[in-house]
Amino acid sequence: MAWSYSFAEISDAEKHARRLSLDSYGLYAQLSSLLPVFVALIVRLAAWLSMRRTPHSITYNAVPTSPGAKYIRESTTSGSVSRVFRRISWFLEDDIYFAGTKWGRRDQFIFGSLWTAWLVFLCFVGTGNDYNHLTKKFAAIGCSQFPIQYLLSLKYLNPVAYAFRSSHEEVNRWHRTLGRIVYFLLAMHAVLYSNKFVQMGVVQKMSTNKTVLLGLVGIISMSLLNTTALAKVREYSYRVFFATHLVVAMTLPVVIFFHVHHARLYMIEALVVIVVDIGVRKFYTVTAQASLESVPGTNLVKITATVSPEMAAQFKESPGAHAYVNIPATSRPSTNPVSPSHLVFESIYSPFTVAGVNEDSWELTLVARQHRGPMTQNFGRLASLGGRANTRVPLCIEGPYGAARYFPQTIGFKFDRVLLFAGGVGATFTLPIYHYLNREHPLTRTEMIWAVRQPGEATWPTSELEKSIMDDERVHIYLTGNDFGPGSNGRSDSEIELNQIHGGATYAALSNRRRPDLKRIVDDAFRQGVEDRVAILVCGPDAMARELREHVGAWAKRGRDVWWHNEGFKW
């Protein structure tokens, strides 16, 4: 089909009509992006009102092996529909790997493609053969997505996470998906305008135009942002990605604001969203006095921070939730405010799961593994100053965050069996949930599998947790002795004495000096009750989570009632 668009001149009245059309379709695109959030909120409101009006309809959680419960799950209509729905959900949640790299989940590609098609349709509809209209339409539709794009990036005031009872980390993947779509739309705007300048022979003239130069700065900035967001770049230097992302996110709306006045409302909305969120996060951030101590024989640092009673209570109610930690000026390696070792911490907020809460002393316990990054390296430096007994330093803590703010209270009711898998410090997530379920839902069959490289990594739990997992037959600790990976034989390269733990006292569970057989563990759990509803929670290395999902997926594809959650902070 021939290209029908032309550079024909139009009258002032037609230009005004074109401007009204551009504004209208930009509004349509923005409102349609908010529609899923409104629908989710309405559904939640309707469910809440229904429960308020008919409290007597709430029934007890039937024993899963009872004839009545089994009949309901095996009923022809509801059972078959539920199984089909579960298979589709599992299919959509699978990760896509290409050349050994994870590119995102399948639902991101499917729904992202559909959303791209919808926005491109809005770009073309009603443009006739007006080339300028089409070119401006790509910009109008792309800019209309900026406010929702910034909403998806928020940590504290994230309405999307609230509507879907999710977490910032879960919603952030849609932020990345929409970011690529917005970049595509604005790149098409830049390409179409560049083609027009070339075709009309005005490239040199337009190269000095302020509007064009600002547009060029904007598209170069977005290209830089998308380039530094690539997995290889983030792995090489997360600080480069973070700094670029922060600078571009704050300056791009300003550039577009002065580039074209028709997009100013969208840019103001975007800036208001991010500034308000930053302000609220600052307001709720607590400066806590913390003690840091190295865990002997490991590269772990245990942090005990005294927070406000309100924050301690919130974390107690949300087992498995995480906090964002920032290093204030007085705890940084250099007191010189312009030195690199001081400025590097200015905008770094790293997430750490809260492993324990002491409501009597209002203390939070966090555990960090020292890596190459400035945050954990500084933790190691602070721990070496004297340990918990002698040194307390200020740390900025905000939270709680994470999907764990919602599901620990419900999985005990909704599921008959819960399997918790942890690798290394991933137990900071699974242990609090394990103890919560044992305390609040003792009838739920809960097991925890914890793989550690060396015995010292199992010594950090707080005293109350130590007593509860000591000799607990439902906690299985595996001493792998090396990194968890598909090719690992799971045996330690050197003989490690198990009595290193607590000066001679050992966990009975730490009798497995090998890599856990994940397939056998998963299969045994599903075979014990053919009608059991099973929840699988994992926090550990990517290889562990990927292998586990393959084994659990074999049962999910049969229609088993499975709920899966992989807790992680990586992209």
C-alpha positions in Angstrom: 0.0 0.0 0.0 1.4 3.4 -1.0 2.3 6.0 1.6 -0.5 8.6 1.5 0.8 11.3 3.8 2.0 14.6 2.4 3.4 17.9 3.6 0.4 19.9 2.4 -0.2 23.3 3.9 -3.5 23.8 5.8 -5.5 26.8 6.9 -5.5 28.4 10.4 -8.9 26.9 11.0 -7.7 23.4 10.1 -4.6 23.9 12.3 -6.9 24.8 15.2 -9.0 21.7 14.5 -5.8 19.6 14.4 -4.7 21.0 17.7 -8.1 20.1 19.3 -7.8 16.6 17.9 -4.3 16.2 19.3 -5.3 17.3 22.7 -8.4 15.1 22.7 -6.5 12.0 21.7 -3.8 12.7 24.2 -6.5 12.8 26.9 -8.0 9.6 25.6 -4.6 7.8 25.8 -4.0 9.1 29.3 -7.4 8.1 30.7 -7.2 4.7 29.1 -3.9 4.1 30.8 -5.6 4.8 34.2 -8.6 2.6 33.4 -7.1 -0.7 34.8 -6.3 1.1 38.1 -9.8 2.5 38.4 -11.4 -0.9 37.6 -9.2 -2.6 40.2 -10.1 -0.1 42.9 -13.8 -0.4 42.1 -13.6 -4.2 42.4 -11.8 -3.9 45.7 -14.4 -1.3 47.0 -17.3 -3.6 45.9 -15.7 -6.6 47.6 -15.2 -4.6 50.8 -18.8 -3.2 50.8 -20.1 -6.7 50.2 -18.2 -8.1 53.2 -19.4 -5.2 55.3 -23.1 -5.7 54.4 -23.1 -9.5 54.7 -20.6 -10.5 57.4 -22.6 -13.6 58.2 -21.8 -15.1 54.8 -18.1 -15.7 55.8 -17.5 -19.4 56.3 -14.8 -21.3 58.0 -11.9 -22.8 56.2 -12.9 -26.4 55.6 -10.5 -29.3 56.2 -9.0 -29.9 52.6 -9.5 -33.6 52.8 -13.2 -33.3 53.8 -15.7 -34.7 51.3 -17.4 -31.3 51.0 -14.3 -29.4 50.2 -13.1 -32.1 47.7 -16.5 -32.0 46.0 -16.4 -28.3 45.5 -12.9 -28.4 44.0 -13.7 -31.3 41.7 -17.1 -29.9 40.5 -17.3 -30.1 36.7 -17.9 -26.4 36.0 -16.1 -24.4 38.7 -13.2 -26.9 38.8 -12.5 -27.0 35.1 -12.8 -23.2 34.8 -10.4 -22.7 37.7 -7.9 -25.1 36.3 -7.9 -23.4 32.9 -7.5 -20.0 34.6 -4.6 -21.3 36.7 -2.8 -22.7 33.6 -3.2 -19.4 31.7 -2.0 -17.4 34.8 1.1 -19.6 35.1 1.8 -19.3 31.4 1.6 -15.5 31.5 3.9 -15.3 34.6 6.7 -17.3 33.0 10.0 -15.5 32.3 11.4 -15.2 28.8 15.0 -16.0 28.3 17.1 -15.2 25.2 20.8 -15.9 24.8 21.0 -16.7 28.5 19.5 -13.3 29.6 16.1 -12.8 31.2 14.1 -10.3 29.1 11.0 -10.1 31.3 7.8 -12.0 31.9 5.5 -13.3 29.1 2.7 -11.0 30.3 4.9 -8.0 29.8 5.4 -8.9 26.1 1.8 -9.8 25.4 0.1 -6.9 27.2 2.9 -4.5 26.3 2.4 -5.4 22.6 -1.4 -4.9 22.9 -0.9 -1.5 24.6 1.6 -0.5 21.9 -0.9 -1.4 19.2 -3.6 0.6 21.0 -1.4 3.7 21.3 -0.2 3.4 17.7 -3.8 3.1 16.6 -4.6 6.4 18.4 -1.6 7.9 16.6 -3.0 7.1 13.1 -6.7 7.5 13.6 -8.2 10.8 12.4 -5.0 12.0 10.7 -6.1 11.7 7.1 -3.2 12.3 4.9 -1.7 15.1 7.0 2.0 14.2 7.7 2.4 16.9 10.3 -0.7 15.7 12.1 0.7 12.1 12.3 4.1 13.4 13.4 2.6 15.5 16.2 0.3 12.7 17.2 3.1 10.4 18.1 4.5 13.1 20.4 1.1 13.9 22.0 0.3 10.2 22.7 3.8 9.5 24.0 3.8 12.6 26.3 0.4 11.6 27.6 1.9 8.5 29.1 4.5 10.4 31.2 2.3 10.8 34.3 1.4 7.1 34.5 5.0 6.2 33.7 6.1 8.2 36.8 3.3 6.8 38.9 4.5 3.3 38.1 8.0 4.2 39.4 6.9 5.4 42.8 7.8 3.6 46.0 5.5 5.0 48.7 2.6 6.7 46.9 2.1 4.1 44.2 -1.7 3.8 43.5 -1.1 0.9 41.0 0.6 -1.2 43.7 -2.2 -0.4 46.1 -4.9 -1.2 43.7 -3.5 -4.6 42.8 -2.2 -5.2 46.3 1.3 -5.6 44.9 4.7 -4.1 45.5 6.9 -1.4 44.0 9.2 -4.1 42.6 6.3 -5.9 40.9 4.9 -2.8 39.5 8.3 -1.5 38.4 8.4 -4.1 35.6 5.4 -2.4 34.0 7.2 0.9 34.4 10.0 -0.5 32.3 7.6 -1.9 29.7 5.8 1.5 29.4 9.1 3.3 29.3 10.1 1.3 26.2 6.7 2.1 24.6 7.0 5.8 25.3 10.6 5.8 23.9 9.3 4.2 20.7 6.5 6.7 20.3 8.8 9.7 20.8 11.5 8.2 18.7 9.0 7.9 15.8 8.1 11.5 16.3 11.8 12.5 16.0 12.3 10.2 13.0 9.3 11.6 11.1 10.3 15.2 11.8 13.9 14.5 10.7 12.6 12.9 7.5 10.5 16.0 6.9 13.5 18.3 7.3 15.6 16.2 4.9 12.8 16.0 2.3 12.3 19.8 2.5 16.0 20.6 2.5 15.9 22.7 5.7 18.2 20.6 7.9 20.8 23.3 8.3 18.2 26.0 9.0 16.4 23.9 11.6 19.7 22.9 13.4 19.7 26.3 15.0 16.0 26.3 16.0 15.6 26.3 19.8 12.5 24.0 19.6 14.4 21.5 17.5 17.5 21.6 19.7 15.4 20.9 22.8 13.7 18.0 21.0 17.1 16.7 20.1 18.3 16.9 23.7 15.2 15.1 24.8 15.5 12.2 22.4 19.3 11.8 23.1 18.5 11.8 26.9 15.9 9.1 26.4 18.3 7.0 24.3 20.9 7.3 27.0 18.4 6.3 29.6 17.3 3.2 27.7 20.9 2.2 26.9 22.0 2.4 30.5 19.0 0.4 31.5 20.2 -2.6 29.6 21.0 -5.7 31.7 24.7 -5.7 30.7 25.2 -2.1 31.6 23.4 -2.5 35.0 25.5 -5.5 35.8 28.7 -3.7 34.9 27.8 -0.5 36.9 24.5 -0.1 38.6 25.6 3.4 39.7 25.9 4.5 36.1 22.4 3.3 35.4 21.0 4.8 38.6 22.7 8.2 38.2 21.6 8.5 34.6 18.1 7.4 35.4 17.7 9.9 38.2 19.1 12.8 36.2 17.1 12.1 33.1 13.9 11.5 35.0 14.1 14.9 36.7 15.3 16.9 33.7 13.4 15.4 30.8 10.0 16.8 31.7 11.6 20.3 32.0 13.2 19.9 28.5 9.9 18.8 27.0 8.1 21.6 28.9 10.1 24.2 27.0 10.2 22.1 23.8 6.5 22.4 23.1 3.8 24.1 25.3 1.0 21.7 24.4 2.8 18.9 26.5 3.2 21.1 29.5 0.3 19.8 31.4 1.6 16.2 31.2 5.0 17.3 32.2 3.7 19.2 35.2 1.7 16.2 36.3 4.8 14.0 36.0 7.0 16.3 38.1 4.3 16.8 40.7 3.9 13.0 41.1 7.6 12.4 41.7 8.2 15.5 43.9 5.3 14.6 46.1 6.5 11.0 46.5 10.0 12.2 47.4 8.6 14.6 49.9 6.3 11.9 51.6 9.2 9.4 51.7 11.4 12.0 53.4 8.7 12.7 55.9 8.2 9.1 56.9 12.0 8.2 56.9 13.3 7.5 60.4 16.9 8.3 61.4 17.7 5.3 63.5 20.6 4.6 65.8 22.0 1.3 64.6 24.7 -1.1 65.7 26.5 -3.2 63.1 28.5 -6.4 63.6 30.2 -8.8 61.2 29.0 -12.4 61.3 32.1 -14.5 62.0 33.4 -16.6 59.2 31.2 -14.9 56.6 30.9 -11.7 54.6 27.6 -10.9 56.3 26.9 -7.8 58.4 24.1 -7.9 61.0 22.4 -4.6 61.6 20.2 -3.8 64.7 18.4 -0.4 64.4 16.2 1.3 66.9 13.2 2.9 65.2 10.0 4.5 66.2 7.3 2.4 68.0 5.0 3.0 65.0 7.5 1.7 62.5 8.4 -1.3 64.6 4.7 -2.2 64.9 4.2 -1.8 61.1 7.0 -4.2 60.4 5.7 -6.6 63.0 2.4 -6.7 61.2 4.1 -7.3 57.8 6.5 -10.2 58.2 8.8 -10.5 55.2 8.6 -6.8 54.3 11.7 -4.8 53.5 13.0 -1.4 54.3 15.0 1.1 52.2 18.2 2.2 53.9 20.2 5.4 53.2 23.6 6.4 54.7 23.3 9.9 56.3 26.2 12.3 56.2 27.6 11.4 59.6 27.9 7.7 58.7 29.7 8.2 55.4 33.5 7.4 54.9 34.3 11.1 54.3 32.9 14.2 56.0 33.9 16.4 53.1 30.5 17.2 51.4 32.0 17.5 48.0 34.2 14.4 48.0 33.1 11.4 45.8 33.0 9.1 48.8 30.5 11.4 50.4 28.4 12.3 47.4 28.0 8.7 46.2 25.6 8.0 49.0 23.4 11.1 48.4 20.7 9.3 46.4 21.4 5.6 47.2 18.5 3.9 48.9 19.1 0.1 49.0 16.4 -2.4 50.0 17.0 -4.9 52.8 14.4 -7.4 54.2 13.7 -7.0 57.9 14.7 -10.4 59.4 13.3 -9.7 62.9 11.4 -7.2 65.0 11.6 -6.6 68.7 8.6 -4.6 69.8 9.8 -4.2 73.4 13.0 -2.4 72.3 11.6 -1.2 69.0 14.6 -2.8 67.2 14.7 -4.0 63.6 17.2 -6.7 62.5 18.6 -6.6 59.0 21.3 -8.7 57.4 23.4 -7.6 54.5 26.0 -9.5 52.4 29.0 -7.4 51.5 29.3 -6.9 47.7 31.3 -4.4 45.6 28.7 -1.7 46.0 29.3 1.4 48.2 26.4 0.7 50.6 27.4 -2.8 51.8 31.1 -1.9 51.7 30.3 0.9 54.1 28.4 -1.4 56.3 31.5 -3.5 56.6 33.5 -0.5 57.4 31.1 0.6 60.1 31.0 -3.0 61.5 34.7 -2.9 61.9 34.6 0.2 64.1 33.8 -1.8 67.2 30.7 -3.8 66.7 27.4 -3.7 68.4 28.7 -3.3 72.0 30.7 -0.2 71.4 29.5 1.7 68.3 26.1 3.0 67.3 25.7 5.0 64.1 22.8 6.7 62.4 21.0 5.1 59.4 18.0 6.5 57.5 15.3 3.8 57.3 11.9 3.9 55.5 9.3 1.3 55.1 7.7 -1.2 55.2 7.7 -2.0 51.5 7.0 -5.2 49.5 4.2 -7.5 48.6 4.7 -9.1 52.0 2.6 -6.3 53.4 -0.4 -8.2 52.0 0.0 -11.9 51.5 1.3 -13.3 54.9 -2.1 -12.6 56.4 -4.0 -14.4 53.7 -1.9 -17.4 52.6 -2.6 -19.2 55.9 -6.3 -19.1 55.1 -6.1 -19.7 51.4 -3.6 -22.5 51.2 -3.2 -25.9 52.8 0.5 -26.2 52.4 3.3 -23.6 52.3 6.8 -24.2 51.1 9.5 -21.6 51.8 12.8 -21.7 49.9 15.7 -19.5 50.8 19.3 -19.2 49.6 21.8 -17.5 51.9 20.4 -14.2 53.2 17.2 -15.0 51.5 16.1 -16.4 54.8 15.6 -12.9 56.1 12.4 -13.0 54.0 11.3 -16.6 54.6 12.0 -16.9 58.4 9.7 -14.1 59.5 6.9 -15.6 57.3 7.6 -19.1 58.6 7.2 -18.0 62.2 4.2 -15.9 61.5 2.4 -18.9 59.9 3.4 -21.2 62.8 2.1 -18.7 65.2 -1.1 -17.5 63.5 -2.0 -20.6 61.4 -0.6 -23.6 63.1 -2.8 -26.0 61.1 -1.2 -24.9 57.8 1.5 -27.4 56.9 4.6 -25.1 56.5 8.1 -26.2 55.7 11.2 -24.2 55.0 14.3 -25.2 53.0 17.4 -23.1 53.5 20.6 -23.5 51.5 23.7 -21.9 52.9 27.3 -22.0 51.6 28.9 -22.3 55.0 27.7 -22.8 58.6 28.4 -19.3 59.7 25.6 -18.0 57.4 23.1 -19.7 59.7 24.2 -17.9 62.8 22.7 -14.5 62.3 19.0 -15.0 63.4 17.8 -13.1 66.4 17.5 -15.0 69.7 13.8 -15.7 69.5 14.3 -17.1 66.0 17.2 -19.2 67.1 15.1 -21.0 69.7 12.2 -21.6 67.2 14.3 -23.1 64.4 16.7 -25.1 66.7 15.9 -28.8 66.1 12.8 -27.8 64.1 12.0 -30.8 61.9 10.2 -28.6 59.5 13.2 -26.4 58.8 15.8 -28.1 56.5 19.1 -26.4 56.2 21.5 -27.5 53.5 25.2 -26.8 53.6 26.2 -26.5 49.9 29.7 -25.1 50.4 29.6 -23.2 47.1 27.5 -21.1 44.8 24.1 -22.4 44.0 23.9 -23.3 40.3 22.6 -25.9 37.9 26.0 -27.5 37.5 26.9 -27.7 41.1 27.3 -31.1 42.8 26.4 -29.4 46.1 29.4 -30.7 48.1 31.8 -28.5 50.1 35.3 -28.2 48.6 36.8 -28.3 52.1 35.8 -30.0 55.3 33.7 -27.6 57.4 33.0 -28.5 61.0 29.3 -28.1 61.8 30.1 -27.3 65.4 31.2 -23.8 64.2 27.6 -22.8 64.8 27.0 -21.2 68.1 30.2 -22.5 69.6 29.4 -26.2 69.5 25.6 -26.2 69.3 24.3 -27.3 65.9 21.0 -27.2 64.2 19.6 -30.7 63.8 18.3 -29.5 60.5 21.8 -28.7 59.3 22.6 -32.3 58.6 22.5 -32.1 54.8 25.9 -31.3 53.5 24.7 -31.2 49.9 22.6 -29.2 47.5 18.9 -29.7 48.1 17.0 -31.9 45.6 14.4 -29.3 44.7 12.5 -31.6 42.3 12.1 -34.2 45.0 11.0 -31.7 47.6 8.4 -30.1 45.3 7.1 -33.5 44.0 6.8 -34.9 47.5 4.8 -31.8 48.6 2.3 -32.0 45.7 1.9 -35.8 46.0 1.0 -35.7 49.7 -2.4 -34.1 49.0 -3.7 -34.3 45.4 -6.3 -31.6 46.3 -4.0 -29.4 48.4 -3.7 -25.7 47.6 0.0 -25.0 47.7 1.9 -21.7 48.1 5.5 -21.6 47.1 7.7 -18.6 48.2 11.3 -18.3 47.3 14.1 -15.8 48.0 17.5 -16.7 46.7 19.8 -16.9 43.7 18.3 -16.6 40.3 19.4 -20.2 39.4 17.5 -21.5 42.4 14.3 -19.6 41.6 14.5 -20.6 38.0 14.9 -24.3 38.7 12.2 -24.2 41.3 9.7 -22.6 38.9 10.4 -25.4 36.4 9.6 -28.1 38.9 6.5 -26.3 40.3 5.4 -25.5 36.7 5.0 -29.2 35.9 2.3 -29.3 38.6 0.7 -25.9 37.8 0.3 -27.0 34.1 -1.8 -29.9 35.3 -4.2 -27.4 36.9 -3.0 -27.7 40.5 -3.9 -24.7 42.7 -0.5 -23.1 43.1 0.5 -19.6 44.2 4.0 -18.6 43.4 6.1 -15.6 44.7 9.7 -14.9 44.0 11.0 -12.2 46.3 13.9 -10.3 44.7 15.2 -6.8 44.1 17.0 -7.4 40.8 15.6 -6.5 37.4 
